[in-house]
Amino acid sequence: MELEVVAKALKELGHPTRLSIYKSVVKAGYQGIAVGSIQEQLGIPGSTLSHHISSLASAGLLSQRREGRTLFCVAEYQCLEGVIDFLQAECCSDERC
């Protein structure tokens, strides 16, 4: 994963509200979670939630799908795994054995 992509993902996750949203989405699993449920859990205005979801989506951390009138957020686990792998890839590589 490229440095710029990881940096953008970490930047978006660096905001407490976005991190809380992302945590709810990741916990929901592959079926995702309805935007209304996130709003109910976190108690934030819809416009604020929409702004933060857009930021997370632009970083590739989540996607959205519509089922009827309900909009769901789904974690993009490959992106999450890429960020984690990037951070772990060179763990202790400068340490002498």
C-alpha positions, 0 to 999 in steps of 0.5 A: 500500500502506498504511503499517501494512501495510508497517510490519508486513511490514518488522517481520517481515522485521527478524528474522534468522531470518524474513528467512532463511526468506523469502529461501529462499521467494522463491528457490524461485519460484512453486512454493514450497518444502517446510517440511522443506526450509527446516528442513533448510537453516536447521537450526532446530527445527520449532516455531521454524520454524512460529512464524516462518512464521506471523508471515510469513504474518500479514504477507501475505508468504507463503502455504502450501499442502498437497500430500499430507503436504507443506506448502509455503511460497509467496512472495506476490510482490504483497506484496513488490512493494508493499513495494518500491514503497512504499519507492521511490515517493518516492525523491528527491522532495524533491531539487531538480533 
